Amino acid sequence: MSNFANLKLKKEQMKRLKTLVLALSVLTGLTLTSCLNTDSDPYQSAYIMGEVNSGIMSMTVVSPGGISVTPTEASVMSFFASQGMTVSDITGKTVVAYYRWNTETTQIPSDATDITGVELYALELLNNPTLVVDAANVGVEKRDSVATHPIISLNYEVSGFTYKPYFFGENSTTLILPVNYYVPVGVTSSLTLVYYPDDAATVTDKEQGILRLYLNFRANTDADYSTDYESYALALYGGLGYFNKAYDLGTSAGGGRSILAEWGGSLPSEIRIVVSENPYSTDLENGNTTQHEYEVLSWDEYVDSLPL
């Protein structure tokens, strides 16, 4: 093999490795790599995706893999004061917490599972709305439950790794949906997980112990818009929340009925997500728009699907 071909192969291998590291880090909620800002800056940074547990002045973020990060009380108080929020506002929510530490005074092993004494400097809330909409509902909830545009896919594939919907931990009522979609610019949009208890297909599935949910994408525009910005690409630079959407089946938008309560109070044996997809257009009526169904994996099933 020539030196050029060998170099090209190594670059492809490194590209694949970086992609898989990203996939794994998003999955476990902890980056496997972190970086120094500059040669003269001793601070190193990382992030964790997890659920928030809180005390009076403290906050711990716990990933489904059991990794926990507890920032200093001073950094937590400073951050929330700057945002006009309190820790209780996000307790129980799914977040991405970005943190840093001074490597001259603090050493964190790469395999650490209980991380303390770090500085919280940014936070991203991943929770998105859920709705229960029955046949008699003709109000705002009915309107908000209707899709206006398709997504790209819930099974986005990168270098052989396929993202899939999964439960965020054992016995968790929160689902993580890896939604790749074209992000509209200059208009608001939402991705709502909806339970239609009177829908014929939903009723049939329930008789078999299957919870059928619809992921509906709404953008505040009637027009077909640009396909320039994919949520997965934006997540690499603008925040994981562009791609990772959390849905707690035990709560509901506006304090209404939760999906879990409407279903019967306990987790079903199987959950299916139904969504309209089109990888080429943002037009829901486009000929390439099709409806797909996805099974939600358990945490263990999703971990086992990793190609590492």
C-alpha positions as CSV (number, residue, x, y, z in Angstrom):
1,M,0.0,0.0,0.0
2,S,1.4,3.4,-0.9
3,N,2.0,6.1,1.7
4,F,-0.8,8.2,0.3
5,A,-3.3,5.3,0.5
6,N,-2.1,4.4,4.0
7,L,-2.6,8.0,5.1
8,K,-6.0,8.1,3.6
9,L,-7.0,4.8,5.3
10,K,-5.8,6.2,8.7
11,K,-7.8,9.4,8.2
12,E,-10.9,7.3,7.4
13,Q,-10.3,5.2,10.5
14,M,-9.9,8.3,12.7
15,K,-13.0,9.8,11.2
16,R,-15.0,6.7,12.0
17,L,-13.5,6.5,15.6
18,K,-14.4,10.1,16.3
19,T,-18.0,9.5,15.0
20,L,-18.4,6.5,17.2
21,V,-16.9,8.3,20.2
22,L,-19.5,11.0,19.7
23,A,-22.3,8.4,19.4
24,L,-21.1,6.7,22.6
25,S,-20.7,10.0,24.5
26,V,-24.2,11.1,23.5
27,L,-25.5,7.7,24.6
28,T,-23.8,7.5,28.0
29,G,-24.1,11.2,28.8
30,L,-20.4,11.7,29.4
31,T,-17.8,12.8,26.9
32,L,-15.0,10.3,26.4
33,T,-12.7,13.1,25.3
34,S,-12.3,16.7,26.6
35,C,-9.9,19.4,25.6
36,L,-7.8,22.2,26.9
37,N,-8.9,25.6,25.7
38,T,-5.3,26.8,24.9
39,D,-1.8,26.0,26.0
40,S,-1.9,28.7,28.6
41,D,-5.4,27.9,29.9
42,P,-5.4,25.1,32.4
43,Y,-9.2,24.5,32.3
44,Q,-10.6,21.4,30.8
45,S,-14.2,20.9,29.9
46,A,-16.7,18.1,29.4
47,Y,-20.5,17.5,29.5
48,I,-22.9,15.0,30.9
49,M,-26.5,14.1,29.7
50,G,-28.6,13.0,32.6
51,E,-31.5,13.7,35.0
52,V,-31.3,16.3,37.7
53,N,-31.3,15.5,41.4
54,S,-31.2,18.5,43.7
55,G,-30.8,19.7,47.2
56,I,-31.3,23.1,48.7
57,M,-28.2,24.6,47.2
58,S,-26.8,21.6,45.2
59,M,-27.4,19.8,42.0
60,T,-26.3,16.4,40.7
61,V,-26.8,15.2,37.2
62,V,-26.9,11.4,36.8
63,S,-26.6,9.6,33.5
64,P,-28.5,6.4,32.7
65,G,-25.2,4.6,32.8
66,G,-24.7,5.6,36.5
67,I,-22.2,8.4,36.0
68,S,-22.9,11.4,38.3
69,V,-21.5,15.0,38.2
70,T,-22.0,17.3,41.2
71,P,-20.8,20.9,40.4
72,T,-19.7,23.2,43.2
73,E,-22.5,25.0,45.1
74,A,-20.9,28.3,44.2
75,S,-21.0,27.6,40.4
76,V,-24.6,26.3,40.6
77,M,-25.8,29.4,42.5
78,S,-24.0,31.7,40.2
79,F,-25.3,30.1,37.0
80,F,-28.9,29.9,38.1
81,A,-28.8,33.5,39.4
82,S,-27.6,34.6,36.0
83,Q,-30.5,32.8,34.3
84,G,-33.2,34.0,36.7
85,M,-33.9,30.4,37.6
86,T,-33.7,28.0,40.6
87,V,-32.5,24.4,40.7
88,S,-36.0,23.3,41.6
89,D,-37.2,24.5,38.2
90,I,-35.3,21.7,36.5
91,T,-35.3,19.0,39.2
92,G,-36.3,15.7,37.6
93,K,-35.7,17.1,34.1
94,T,-33.3,15.7,31.5
95,V,-30.5,18.1,30.7
96,V,-27.0,18.4,29.2
97,A,-24.7,20.0,31.9
98,Y,-21.5,21.5,30.6
99,Y,-18.7,21.8,33.2
100,R,-15.0,22.5,33.5
101,W,-12.2,22.2,36.0
102,N,-8.7,23.5,36.6
103,T,-6.3,20.7,35.8
104,E,-3.6,22.3,37.9
105,T,-5.7,21.7,41.1
106,T,-8.1,19.0,40.1
107,Q,-7.5,15.6,38.4
108,I,-10.4,13.6,37.1
109,P,-9.6,10.1,35.8
110,S,-11.1,9.1,32.5
111,D,-13.0,6.3,34.1
112,A,-14.4,8.4,37.0
113,T,-18.1,7.7,37.8
114,D,-18.6,10.2,40.7
115,I,-17.3,13.6,39.7
116,T,-17.4,16.5,42.1
117,G,-15.8,19.9,42.6
118,V,-16.2,21.0,39.0
119,E,-17.7,24.3,37.7
120,L,-21.1,24.4,36.0
121,Y,-21.0,26.9,33.2
122,A,-23.9,26.0,30.8
123,L,-27.0,23.9,30.9
124,E,-29.3,22.7,28.1
125,L,-32.9,21.4,28.9
126,L,-33.9,18.5,26.7
127,N,-37.5,18.0,27.7
128,N,-40.1,18.5,25.1
129,P,-43.9,18.5,25.4
130,T,-46.2,15.5,25.5
131,L,-50.0,15.6,24.9
132,V,-53.0,13.4,25.3
133,V,-55.6,14.3,22.7
134,D,-58.9,12.5,22.5
135,A,-61.5,12.6,19.7
136,A,-63.6,15.2,21.5
137,N,-60.8,17.7,21.8
138,V,-61.1,20.5,19.4
139,G,-59.1,23.2,21.2
140,V,-55.5,24.3,21.3
141,E,-54.2,20.9,22.2
142,K,-55.8,19.4,19.1
143,R,-54.1,22.1,17.0
144,D,-50.7,21.6,18.6
145,S,-50.9,17.9,18.1
146,V,-51.0,18.1,14.3
147,A,-47.8,17.8,12.3
148,T,-47.1,20.5,9.7
149,H,-43.8,19.2,8.4
150,P,-41.9,15.8,8.2
151,I,-38.7,15.0,10.0
152,I,-35.7,13.3,8.3
153,S,-35.4,10.2,10.5
154,L,-35.5,8.7,14.0
155,N,-32.9,6.1,12.8
156,Y,-30.1,8.5,11.6
157,E,-27.0,6.5,10.6
158,V,-23.5,7.7,10.9
159,S,-20.5,5.6,9.8
160,G,-22.3,2.3,10.6
161,F,-23.9,3.4,13.9
162,T,-27.6,3.9,13.9
163,Y,-29.3,6.1,16.5
164,K,-32.5,4.7,17.9
165,P,-35.2,5.8,20.4
166,Y,-34.6,4.4,23.9
167,F,-35.6,4.6,27.5
168,F,-33.3,6.9,29.5
169,G,-32.3,4.3,32.1
170,E,-33.9,1.3,33.8
171,N,-37.4,1.9,35.1
172,S,-37.4,5.4,33.6
173,T,-40.5,7.0,32.3
174,T,-38.4,9.3,30.0
175,L,-37.8,8.5,26.4
176,I,-34.9,9.9,24.3
177,L,-35.7,10.4,20.7
178,P,-32.7,11.1,18.4
179,V,-34.6,13.3,15.9
180,N,-32.8,14.4,12.8
181,Y,-34.9,17.1,11.0
182,Y,-34.4,20.2,9.0
183,V,-34.3,23.1,11.4
184,P,-36.3,26.2,10.2
185,V,-34.6,29.5,10.4
186,G,-36.5,32.6,11.8
187,V,-39.6,30.7,12.9
188,T,-40.5,28.8,16.0
189,S,-41.0,25.0,15.9
190,S,-41.9,22.1,18.2
191,L,-41.7,18.4,18.3
192,T,-44.5,17.0,20.4
193,L,-45.1,13.4,21.4
194,V,-48.9,12.7,21.3
195,Y,-51.1,10.0,22.5
196,Y,-54.5,9.6,20.7
197,P,-56.5,7.2,22.9
198,D,-59.4,7.0,20.5
199,D,-57.4,6.4,17.3
200,A,-58.3,3.0,15.8
201,A,-54.7,1.9,15.4
202,T,-53.9,3.0,19.0
203,V,-56.8,1.0,20.4
204,T,-55.8,-2.1,18.4
205,D,-52.2,-1.8,19.7
206,K,-53.3,-1.3,23.3
207,E,-55.2,-4.5,23.1
208,Q,-51.9,-6.2,22.5
209,G,-50.1,-4.3,25.3
210,I,-48.5,-1.8,22.9
211,L,-48.5,2.0,23.5
212,R,-48.7,3.8,20.2
213,L,-47.5,7.4,20.2
214,Y,-47.1,10.0,17.4
215,L,-44.2,12.3,17.1
216,N,-45.5,15.4,15.4
217,F,-43.3,18.2,14.1
218,R,-44.8,21.7,13.8
219,A,-43.1,24.8,12.3
220,N,-44.8,28.2,12.5
221,T,-44.9,28.4,8.7
222,D,-47.2,27.0,6.0
223,A,-44.4,27.1,3.4
224,D,-41.9,24.4,2.5
225,Y,-38.6,25.8,3.9
226,S,-34.8,25.3,3.3
227,T,-33.1,21.9,3.9
228,D,-29.8,23.6,4.7
229,Y,-29.7,22.9,8.4
230,E,-29.9,19.4,9.8
231,S,-30.4,19.0,13.6
232,Y,-27.7,16.4,13.8
233,A,-25.1,18.7,12.3
234,L,-26.2,21.6,14.5
235,A,-25.9,19.4,17.6
236,L,-22.2,19.0,16.9
237,Y,-21.7,22.8,17.3
238,G,-24.8,24.4,18.9
239,G,-25.9,21.9,21.6
240,L,-27.1,18.3,21.9
241,G,-30.7,19.5,22.3
242,Y,-31.0,20.0,18.6
243,F,-30.8,16.3,18.1
244,N,-31.7,14.6,21.5
245,K,-35.3,15.1,22.6
246,A,-36.5,13.9,26.0
247,Y,-40.1,13.0,26.7
248,D,-41.4,12.2,30.1
249,L,-44.5,10.0,29.8
250,G,-45.3,10.8,33.4
251,T,-45.9,14.5,32.9
252,S,-47.8,16.6,30.4
253,A,-47.6,20.1,28.8
254,G,-49.5,22.6,30.8
255,G,-50.2,20.2,33.7
256,G,-52.8,18.2,31.8
257,R,-53.2,14.5,31.6
258,S,-50.0,12.5,31.3
259,I,-49.6,9.8,28.7
260,L,-48.7,7.2,31.4
261,A,-51.8,8.1,33.5
262,E,-54.1,7.9,30.4
263,W,-52.5,4.5,29.5
264,G,-53.1,3.0,32.9
265,G,-50.3,4.1,35.2
266,S,-47.6,1.5,34.5
267,L,-45.1,1.2,31.7
268,P,-46.3,-0.9,28.8
269,S,-44.4,-3.9,27.4
270,E,-43.8,-2.1,24.1
271,I,-43.8,1.4,22.8
272,R,-44.1,2.4,19.1
273,I,-43.3,5.8,17.8
274,V,-45.1,6.9,14.5
275,V,-43.7,9.8,12.5
276,S,-43.8,11.2,9.0
277,E,-40.4,11.3,7.4
278,N,-38.9,12.8,4.3
279,P,-35.1,13.0,3.8
280,Y,-35.4,15.3,0.8
281,S,-38.1,17.9,1.5
282,T,-39.8,19.8,4.3
283,D,-43.2,19.5,2.6
284,L,-45.5,17.1,4.4
285,E,-47.5,16.6,1.2
286,N,-44.4,15.8,-0.9
287,G,-44.5,12.4,-2.7
288,N,-41.4,11.2,-0.8
289,T,-43.0,11.7,2.6
290,T,-43.8,8.4,4.3
291,Q,-44.9,7.3,7.7
292,H,-42.6,5.1,9.7
293,E,-42.9,3.2,13.0
294,Y,-40.1,2.7,15.5
295,E,-39.8,0.5,18.6
296,V,-38.4,2.1,21.7
297,L,-35.5,0.1,23.0
298,S,-34.7,-0.5,26.7
299,W,-31.4,1.1,28.0
300,D,-29.6,-2.3,27.9
301,E,-30.8,-3.0,24.4
302,Y,-29.5,0.3,23.2
303,V,-26.1,-0.1,24.9
304,D,-25.8,-3.6,23.3
305,S,-26.4,-2.0,19.9
306,L,-23.2,0.0,20.1
307,P,-20.6,-1.1,17.6
308,L,-17.7,-0.7,20.0
